[in-house]
Amino acid sequence: MARVKEPQLNLEPQVVTLTKSEKRRKIIMLVTALIVINGFLFGAFYSAFKDKPKVFDRADSVMGNDKLGPASFPFQDMTIPYLRTQNFSSKIGELRQISQNGSYTTYLTDYESDGNKINGLLTVPNVSQGEVPIGGWPAIVFVHGYIPPSTYVTTEKYQDHVDYLARNGYVIFKIDLRGHGESEGEPGGAYYSSDYIIDTLNARAALQEADFIDGDKVGLWGHSMAGNVVSRALSVKPDIPAIAIWGGAVYTYTDMSKYGIDDNSYRPPADQNRTRRKRDEMMQKYGQFDANSEFWKQVPFTNYLEGISGAISLNHAVDDEVVNIGYSRDLNEILNKTSIPHELNEYSGGGHNITGSYFTEAMQKTLVFYDKYLK
């Protein structure tokens, strides 16, 4: 049998000499392959994680409002642009009647805001006055001024204001801001937190969901510090039809350093209080208000007047001993340069709460204002 000759393998290393054009072609092919591989890996990574929420450090959450979602920079939740991206929704809870007269019935109820149960008094005109308006009653979210949280009582303060408006056909929801009365949460303050704005807008949303309310006719009322709250709420929701402010404070924030606030009832939070710590952290990062600061520019509602369709009524006593009337006069000058419907009603007496005969005058003007823009 013929023997098959085994092939001889040359195991010696072979040296291949490439021309310059061949080298260039191989380099191009290698780079192209790397680009394709990287693109494939990026696409796989993006598909796997694109729907997952951003992981963010707790410092990125302003005043601890994690339920508003992640912020891209510390204390962003303080700003108007950020609040404009949020959804506000809630519902009126169980109605527990506490009083009734010939004109209206008052209930103790609650709603949810930022994970907290917020209490409030809901005053509803009686049907015996006439049929419920087609589409429901017009309504007002009534926001109280500064009252030391430790002494706040739901059924006290502003009874005459509520009585006057309810007798004239308005549902009034006088809310207890978080940390006041039996409302859950910690009182965050008005000027360096968005807590009260969130509570106010969720109260508005809750009224809009009620079947006896005309959702397009829900306005706001604010006293003193709540002037800042309801005005900033208006800049977040520019379609709120009407806000009325009595003795309001802090609109441009520059006015705060200009006029200050003289409130002997104010009780600053303890050093270990979470709200105080958060405020201190914000001040350490951004300093006191600076009109040229990119952060602070996003806080005052006066920088976001464009697009506001609602009307503003300012009411202020010349002899206000707590909040200088200059706050309202300066804001009125700013509003004069816009197309926003507005008015400034000055009263020669009555003090910070606009009391006595001046109260009746102020309530009459406030009612005329609401009748014009909410009915």
C-alpha positions as CSV (number, residue, x, y, z in Angstrom):
1,M,0.0,0.0,0.0
2,A,1.3,3.4,-0.9
3,R,2.2,5.5,2.1
4,V,0.4,8.8,2.4
5,K,2.9,11.6,3.0
6,E,1.9,13.7,6.0
7,P,1.7,17.4,5.3
8,Q,4.6,19.4,6.7
9,L,3.5,22.4,8.8
10,N,5.7,25.4,9.0
11,L,5.6,26.4,12.6
12,E,8.1,29.2,12.2
13,P,6.6,32.7,12.7
14,Q,5.8,34.4,9.4
15,V,6.6,38.0,9.0
16,V,4.1,39.8,6.8
17,T,5.0,43.2,5.4
18,L,2.0,45.5,4.7
19,T,2.1,48.4,2.4
20,K,1.1,51.8,3.7
21,S,-2.3,51.6,2.0
22,E,-3.0,48.2,3.6
23,K,-2.1,49.5,7.0
24,R,-4.4,52.5,6.6
25,R,-7.2,50.2,5.5
26,K,-6.8,47.9,8.5
27,I,-6.8,50.9,10.9
28,I,-10.0,52.2,9.4
29,M,-11.6,48.8,9.7
30,L,-10.5,48.5,13.4
31,V,-11.9,52.0,14.3
32,T,-15.1,51.3,12.5
33,A,-15.6,48.0,14.4
34,L,-14.9,49.8,17.7
35,I,-17.6,52.5,16.9
36,V,-20.1,49.8,16.0
37,I,-19.5,47.8,19.2
38,N,-19.6,51.0,21.4
39,G,-22.9,52.0,19.8
40,F,-24.4,48.6,20.4
41,L,-23.3,48.6,24.1
42,F,-24.7,52.2,24.6
43,G,-28.0,51.2,23.0
44,A,-28.4,48.1,25.2
45,F,-27.5,50.2,28.3
46,Y,-30.0,53.0,27.4
47,S,-32.8,50.5,26.7
48,A,-32.2,48.9,30.1
49,F,-32.2,52.0,32.1
50,K,-34.2,54.7,30.2
51,D,-37.4,54.1,32.2
52,K,-35.8,53.9,35.6
53,P,-36.0,56.9,37.9
54,K,-33.0,59.1,38.4
55,V,-31.1,58.3,41.6
56,F,-30.3,61.5,43.4
57,D,-28.8,62.5,46.7
58,R,-31.2,63.7,49.3
59,A,-29.5,67.1,49.2
60,D,-31.1,67.5,45.8
61,S,-34.6,67.4,47.3
62,V,-35.7,70.9,48.5
63,M,-37.0,71.1,52.0
64,G,-37.5,67.3,51.9
65,N,-40.3,67.3,49.4
66,D,-39.2,64.0,47.9
67,K,-42.7,63.4,46.6
68,L,-42.3,66.1,44.1
69,G,-39.7,64.0,42.3
70,P,-36.0,64.4,41.8
71,A,-34.5,67.8,41.4
72,S,-31.5,68.5,39.2
73,F,-29.9,71.0,41.6
74,P,-30.2,71.6,45.3
75,F,-33.3,73.4,46.4
76,Q,-34.8,73.5,43.0
77,D,-38.2,72.7,44.5
78,M,-38.1,76.3,45.8
79,T,-38.3,77.7,42.3
80,I,-41.3,78.6,40.2
81,P,-40.1,76.7,37.0
82,Y,-39.9,73.5,39.0
83,L,-43.3,73.9,40.6
84,R,-44.8,74.5,37.2
85,T,-43.7,70.9,36.2
86,Q,-45.6,69.3,39.0
87,N,-49.1,67.8,39.1
88,F,-51.4,68.8,41.9
89,S,-54.3,66.5,42.7
90,S,-56.3,65.7,45.8
91,K,-59.9,65.1,47.0
92,I,-62.1,66.4,49.7
93,G,-62.3,63.8,52.5
94,E,-65.3,63.0,54.7
95,L,-67.5,65.9,55.6
96,R,-68.2,66.2,59.4
97,Q,-70.7,68.9,60.1
98,I,-69.9,71.2,63.0
99,S,-72.3,74.1,62.5
100,Q,-75.2,75.4,60.4
101,N,-77.2,78.5,60.1
102,G,-79.8,79.9,57.7
103,S,-77.2,80.8,55.1
104,Y,-74.5,78.1,55.1
105,T,-73.2,74.8,56.7
106,T,-69.7,74.4,57.9
107,Y,-67.9,71.1,57.9
108,L,-64.6,69.9,59.2
109,T,-62.8,67.9,56.5
110,D,-59.3,67.1,55.1
111,Y,-57.4,66.4,51.9
112,E,-54.0,65.1,51.1
113,S,-51.0,67.3,50.2
114,D,-47.5,66.0,49.7
115,G,-48.2,62.9,51.7
116,N,-49.7,64.8,54.6
117,K,-53.4,64.9,55.8
118,I,-54.3,68.6,55.8
119,N,-57.4,69.7,57.7
120,G,-59.7,72.6,56.9
121,L,-63.1,74.1,57.4
122,L,-65.4,73.8,54.4
123,T,-68.3,76.3,54.4
124,V,-71.0,75.6,51.8
125,P,-74.0,77.9,51.1
126,N,-77.3,76.3,51.9
127,V,-79.5,75.3,48.9
128,S,-82.4,77.0,50.7
129,Q,-80.9,80.3,49.5
130,G,-81.7,79.2,46.0
131,E,-80.7,76.5,43.5
132,V,-77.1,75.5,43.3
133,P,-75.6,77.5,40.4
134,I,-75.4,75.6,37.1
135,G,-72.0,73.9,37.1
136,G,-71.6,74.3,40.8
137,W,-70.6,77.0,43.3
138,P,-67.7,79.3,42.9
139,A,-65.1,78.6,45.6
140,I,-62.2,80.2,47.4
141,V,-59.2,78.6,49.0
142,F,-58.7,80.7,52.1
143,V,-55.0,80.8,53.3
144,H,-54.3,82.1,56.8
145,G,-51.4,84.4,57.7
146,Y,-48.7,83.7,60.2
147,I,-50.1,82.3,63.5
148,P,-47.7,80.5,65.8
149,P,-48.3,76.8,64.9
150,S,-48.3,75.8,68.6
151,T,-51.3,78.1,69.3
152,Y,-53.2,77.7,66.0
153,V,-56.8,76.4,66.3
154,T,-58.8,75.4,63.3
155,T,-62.1,77.0,64.3
156,E,-60.5,80.3,65.4
157,K,-59.6,83.4,63.3
158,Y,-61.1,84.7,60.1
159,Q,-64.7,83.7,61.0
160,D,-66.1,87.1,59.9
161,H,-64.3,86.9,56.5
162,V,-65.7,83.4,55.9
163,D,-69.2,84.4,57.0
164,Y,-69.3,87.4,54.7
165,L,-68.2,85.5,51.6
166,A,-70.3,82.4,52.3
167,R,-73.4,84.4,52.8
168,N,-72.8,85.8,49.3
169,G,-72.7,82.5,47.5
170,Y,-69.1,81.2,47.8
171,V,-67.8,77.9,49.1
172,I,-64.9,78.7,51.4
173,F,-62.2,76.2,52.2
174,K,-60.2,77.7,55.0
175,I,-57.2,75.3,55.2
176,D,-54.8,74.7,58.1
177,L,-51.4,74.7,56.5
178,R,-49.2,71.8,57.4
179,G,-48.0,71.7,61.0
180,H,-50.9,73.9,62.1
181,G,-53.7,72.6,64.3
182,E,-54.3,68.9,63.5
183,S,-52.7,69.0,60.0
184,E,-49.8,66.7,59.5
185,G,-46.3,67.7,58.5
186,E,-43.9,70.4,59.8
187,P,-44.6,74.1,59.2
188,G,-42.1,75.0,56.5
189,G,-42.7,78.8,56.5
190,A,-43.8,80.9,53.5
191,Y,-40.7,82.7,52.2
192,Y,-38.0,80.0,52.0
193,S,-40.0,76.9,51.3
194,S,-42.6,75.8,48.8
195,D,-44.6,73.7,51.4
196,Y,-47.5,76.1,51.7
197,I,-47.8,76.7,48.0
198,I,-48.1,73.0,47.5
199,D,-50.8,72.8,50.3
200,T,-52.7,75.6,48.6
201,L,-52.6,74.2,45.1
202,N,-53.6,70.7,46.3
203,A,-56.5,72.3,48.2
204,R,-57.5,74.0,44.9
205,A,-57.3,70.7,43.1
206,A,-59.4,69.0,45.7
207,L,-62.1,71.7,45.3
208,Q,-62.0,71.3,41.5
209,E,-62.8,67.6,42.0
210,A,-65.9,68.2,44.1
211,D,-69.1,67.7,42.2
212,F,-70.8,70.8,43.9
213,I,-68.0,73.2,42.8
214,D,-67.4,74.8,39.5
215,G,-63.8,73.8,38.8
216,D,-63.2,76.8,36.6
217,K,-64.2,79.2,39.3
218,V,-61.8,78.5,42.2
219,G,-59.9,81.5,43.5
220,L,-57.5,82.2,46.3
221,W,-57.5,84.5,49.3
222,G,-54.4,85.2,51.4
223,H,-53.5,87.3,54.4
224,S,-50.0,88.7,55.4
225,M,-47.4,85.9,54.7
226,A,-50.1,84.2,52.6
227,G,-49.8,87.1,50.1
228,N,-46.5,85.5,49.1
229,V,-48.1,82.1,49.1
230,V,-51.1,82.8,46.9
231,S,-49.1,85.1,44.5
232,R,-46.5,82.4,43.9
233,A,-49.3,79.9,43.5
234,L,-50.7,82.1,40.8
235,S,-47.4,82.1,38.9
236,V,-47.4,78.3,39.1
237,K,-51.0,78.1,37.9
238,P,-51.5,81.2,35.8
239,D,-55.1,80.3,35.0
240,I,-56.3,80.7,38.6
241,P,-59.0,83.3,37.9
242,A,-58.7,85.6,40.9
243,I,-56.6,86.1,44.1
244,A,-57.3,88.6,46.8
245,I,-54.6,89.6,49.3
246,W,-54.9,91.5,52.6
247,G,-51.8,93.1,54.1
248,G,-49.6,90.9,52.0
249,A,-45.8,90.7,52.2
250,V,-42.7,89.6,50.2
251,Y,-43.3,89.6,46.5
252,T,-40.0,90.6,44.9
253,Y,-37.9,89.5,47.9
254,T,-35.9,92.7,47.4
255,D,-38.9,94.4,49.2
256,M,-38.2,92.2,52.2
257,S,-34.8,93.7,52.8
258,K,-36.4,97.1,52.1
259,Y,-39.3,97.0,54.5
260,G,-38.8,94.0,56.8
261,I,-41.7,92.6,58.8
262,D,-42.5,93.6,62.4
263,D,-44.4,90.7,63.9
264,N,-44.1,90.3,67.7
265,S,-46.0,87.0,67.5
266,Y,-43.3,85.4,65.4
267,R,-41.6,82.4,67.1
268,P,-38.5,81.3,65.3
269,P,-38.0,77.5,65.1
270,A,-35.5,75.9,67.4
271,D,-32.0,75.4,66.1
272,Q,-32.6,71.6,65.7
273,N,-35.8,72.2,63.8
274,R,-35.6,70.5,60.4
275,T,-37.1,73.6,58.7
276,R,-34.5,75.8,60.2
277,R,-31.7,73.5,59.2
278,K,-33.0,73.3,55.6
279,R,-33.2,77.0,55.4
280,D,-29.6,77.4,56.8
281,E,-28.4,74.9,54.2
282,M,-30.0,76.9,51.4
283,M,-28.5,80.1,52.7
284,Q,-25.0,78.5,52.9
285,K,-25.3,77.3,49.3
286,Y,-26.9,80.4,47.7
287,G,-26.5,83.2,50.2
288,Q,-29.2,85.8,51.0
289,F,-31.5,86.9,48.2
290,D,-29.6,88.3,45.3
291,A,-31.5,89.6,42.3
292,N,-28.6,88.7,40.0
293,S,-28.3,85.1,41.3
294,E,-29.4,82.5,38.8
295,F,-31.0,80.5,41.6
296,W,-32.8,83.4,43.3
297,K,-34.1,84.8,40.0
298,Q,-36.4,81.7,39.8
299,V,-38.1,82.3,43.2
300,P,-40.1,85.6,43.1
301,F,-43.4,85.4,41.3
302,T,-42.8,88.9,39.9
303,N,-40.2,87.3,37.5
304,Y,-43.0,85.1,36.1
305,L,-45.9,87.5,35.3
306,E,-46.1,86.7,31.6
307,G,-49.0,84.4,30.9
308,I,-50.9,85.1,34.0
309,S,-54.6,85.5,33.1
310,G,-56.0,85.8,36.6
311,A,-56.8,89.0,38.4
312,I,-55.1,90.4,41.6
313,S,-56.7,92.5,44.3
314,L,-54.4,94.1,46.8
315,N,-55.9,95.5,50.1
316,H,-53.7,97.2,52.6
317,A,-54.2,99.6,55.5
318,V,-51.9,102.7,55.6
319,D,-51.4,102.2,59.3
320,D,-50.4,98.5,59.0
321,E,-48.0,98.0,61.9
322,V,-46.8,94.6,60.8
323,V,-46.4,94.7,57.0
324,N,-45.5,98.0,55.5
325,I,-47.9,99.2,52.9
326,G,-44.9,99.7,50.6
327,Y,-45.1,96.0,49.8
328,S,-48.5,96.5,48.1
329,R,-47.6,99.8,46.5
330,D,-44.4,98.5,45.0
331,L,-46.2,95.4,43.6
332,N,-48.9,97.6,42.2
333,E,-46.3,99.6,40.3
334,I,-44.9,96.4,38.8
335,L,-48.4,95.2,37.8
336,N,-49.1,98.6,36.2
337,K,-46.6,97.7,33.6
338,T,-48.4,94.4,32.7
339,S,-51.8,93.5,31.2
340,I,-52.8,91.6,34.4
341,P,-56.1,92.9,35.8
342,H,-55.3,94.3,39.2
343,E,-56.3,96.8,41.8
344,L,-54.9,98.4,45.0
345,N,-57.3,99.4,47.7
346,E,-55.8,101.4,50.5
347,Y,-57.5,102.0,53.8
348,S,-56.7,104.9,56.1
349,G,-57.1,102.7,59.2
350,G,-57.7,99.2,60.4
351,G,-54.1,98.0,61.0
352,H,-52.7,94.7,59.8
353,N,-56.0,92.8,60.0
354,I,-58.1,95.7,58.6
355,T,-60.5,95.8,61.4
356,G,-63.4,98.0,62.5
357,S,-65.4,100.0,59.9
358,Y,-62.5,99.4,57.5
359,F,-63.2,95.7,57.6
360,T,-66.7,96.2,56.1
361,E,-65.3,98.4,53.4
362,A,-62.5,96.0,52.6
363,M,-64.9,93.0,52.5
364,Q,-67.3,94.9,50.2
365,K,-64.5,95.6,47.8
366,T,-63.2,92.1,48.0
367,L,-66.7,90.7,47.2
368,V,-67.1,93.0,44.2
369,F,-63.8,91.8,43.0
370,Y,-64.7,88.1,43.3
371,D,-68.1,88.6,41.8
372,K,-66.4,90.1,38.8
373,Y,-63.9,87.3,38.2
374,L,-65.4,84.2,39.8
375,K,-69.1,84.5,38.9
